[in-house]
Amino acid sequence: MRAHRVTSNMAVGCPSALPTLLFFVPLLLWLVDPTLGYKPVIMVHGLFDSSASFKQLVEFINESHPGTNISVIDLFDHKASLQPLWKQVMGFREAIYPIMQNAGSEGVHLLCYSQGGLICRGLLETIPDHNVDTFISLSSPQMGQYGDPHHHDMYINVSDFLAPINSERPEPNTTEWRQNFLRLRKLVLIGGPSDGVITPWESSHFAFFDENEKVVEMQEQQVYEDDTFGLRTLDKRGGISVYSVPGVVHTMWHSNKTVYKECIEKWLT
């Protein structure tokens, strides 16, 4: 895992010309259309939010990677974001899967904010032929939100979304979901101590409280140690980058240019 701390004349038919031709054609194509190298980006919003919240982030991407195909999914906006997460996963899947198919072997990037990050992990685990290259989880409570570490067994038994996608209890689809998750090439985890909403804020990095309310880092979490859904495997192959950014409150992650330049831009190629 990589952790980052951000501070605020050619003759036709001439055989000897063939290697030169093979070199220059891709170069000329790139010069004509530099967007050929940019994978499509799909965005999923958070709780009580909507697609409109990504306006600034879309502008940042268009500035640095002009011509990028950006799809901001307009589903389950505002109060509708309170609907059951599995229902939202299925709804977003119906909207996103055709975009994935159109991208083909090129693949896509997922950029998902807050609750949207959990929905996107549900998508990654339940779509067996997804082609997501990079999943950027932007201040998303990947290990839970306002959880009670004193009643962990109760959480395991009653959680109908987080515990299953974490494979914290026996599930019939555990093996398949793990294989699906590991189709991912890169996981980027972004969060920071000034968030003010995600509790603990380190949940955005797959950390959480223990029974003494001490934050236990990702590598010491049981889901990591047991590799229940592939997190450790992804990390060991160099597939996880973690960013800790101070001074950013929860509602500003997707409009902060420093966050974009330092934590996001490089992954959207």
Secondary structure, 3 states (H helix, E strand, C coil): CEEEECCCCCCCCCHHHHHHHHHHHHHHHHHHCHHHHCCCEEEECCCCCCHHHHHHHHHHHHHHCCCCCEEECCCCCHHHHHCCHHHHHHHHHHHHHHHHHHHHHHCEEEEEECHHHHHHHHHHHHCCCCCEEEEEEECCCCCCCCCCHHHHHHHHHHCCCHHHHCCCCCCCCHHHHHHHHCCCCEEEEEECCCCCCCCCHHHHHCCEECCCCCEECHHHCHHHHCCCCCHHHHHHCCCEEEEECCCCCHHHHHHCHHHHHHHHHHHCC
